Amino acid sequence: MTAVLLSWAAALWLEGAAGLHTDSLVLAVALTVTLGRGRWRADRRGRLTALALLPPAAAVCAGLSRLLAAHHWIGAALFTAGLALAIWIRRYGPAATRAGTLTTLPIVALLIVPGPTLTADARPEAVNWGWSALIGLLAWASVLLVRTSAARFTPGPENPERPGPPKPRRATASRPRPSTRMAVQPAAAIAAAFMLGRLLYAGHWPWPVLTAYVVASGNRGRKDVLRKGVRRFVGACAGTLVATGVAACGLRGHPAVAALFGVLAIALWLRLLDHACWAAGMTTALALLPGYFGQSATDQLPARLSAIAAGAVLSVASAWWLLPVRRGRPGLTRS
């Protein structure tokens, strides 16, 4: 959370100095939250890899955001292909796995921040890409600074080496490699979520797409995907109740931002206990976000809940009936 607040403060100053869109603040927070949990900082090579990949990936996603707004289905196809490719390349070892994970972060953040860092007519497209890349650099620098400082007070290695994943079985013509199956399943679920989201939720199409990705990612077997889908839905239900209670307090402006960060901190703390806690926290935080602009999102909570349920069902169906991955082989998440 220290890194998140540092990144947010820097982006807030940058927003006022350069006249950026408010979505740039949300992008900075989203990237820092997801980047801060990764193991890319374990060595110098991992840090340099993150520095080399994250800002360009954020810039490309800024262009993808514009494409989704102007030509939704073309952007949806590229979005789905990008996520599937980031999962598929894990077959080439730890370095490829880190690269795929890092390039995925801005893509997933795009679902939280569907808008660009600048309005469409504000500045040339290349300039908008540049600001997005700078936001990615701010997130990288914030996480690195806080983690490096904290490491001095942390006994022992921060990221101890873990045993490598077991070697996957040789693929056959009738049984594709695990990395291929793990890429096909989320791609199918996300593509279906795009179609369903556009058909039923209009401008809120990211809701089912985000859930479809979260539930399908890191597939450890059919039961694992089902468990994550149920936990995410249960957590979202709890978050809806909490958000309704918080919204009843009438928080607007800066108090809403303070409450949002407080909820986010608690959710990050409880995430290790159960994914449902994280889902509840994120649902509450996203419901508080419109309060910064003096709006209320309580009317959208039922629709958000149904979108979460739809995305979870699509991921579970894909994991169970489309090239299922056998349970009990945790290495499949990295192979």
VENJOQUI-V457102 format. One line per field, one symbol per residue. ss: DSSP state (@ for helix, = for strand, . for the rest). phi: phi as a letter, one per 20 degrees, with the letter a starting at -180 (. if undefined). psi: psi as a letter, one per 40 degrees, with the letter a starting at -180 (. if undefined). A space follows every 50 residues. Layout:
ss: ???
phi: ???
psi: ???
This chain:
ss: .@@@@@@@@@@@@@@@@@....@@@@@@@@@@@@@@...@@@.@@@@@@@ @@@@@@@@@@@@@@@@@@@@.@@@@@@@@@@@@@@@@@@@@@.@@@@@@@ @@@@@@@@@@@@............@@@@@@@@@@@@@@@@@@@@@@@@@@ @..........................@@@@@@@@@@@@@@@@@@@@@@@ .@@@.@@@@@@@@@@@.....@@@@@@@@@@@@@@@@@@@@@@@@@@... ..@@@@@@@@@@@@@@@@@@....@@@@@@@@@@@@@@@@@@@....@@@ @@@@@@@@@@@@@@@@@@@@@........@@@@..
phi: .ffffffffffffffffdmfffffffffffffffffeedfefbfffffff ffdfgffffffffffffffecgffffffgfffffffeffffeofffffff ffffgffffffecfeefcffdfbggfffffffffffffffffffffffff ffddfmffcffdfffffffffcfecffgffffeffffffffffffffffd dlfegfgffffgfffefmfdpffffffffffffffffffffffffffffm fbmfgffffffffffffffefffafffffffffffffegfffemdcdffe fffffffffffffffffffecdlfeffncgfffcd
psi: dddddddddddddddddefiiddddddddddddddeeiedediddddddd ddddddddddddddddddddgdddddddddddddddddeeeeaddddddd ddddddddddddgeiieiidediidddddddddddddddddddddddddd ddehiiidgihiiiiihiihiidegiiddddddddddddddddddddddd ebefddddddddddddifheidddddddddddddddddddddddddddef hibddddddddddddddddedddiddddddddddddddddddeeihedde ddddddddddddddddddddehgihiiegdedee.
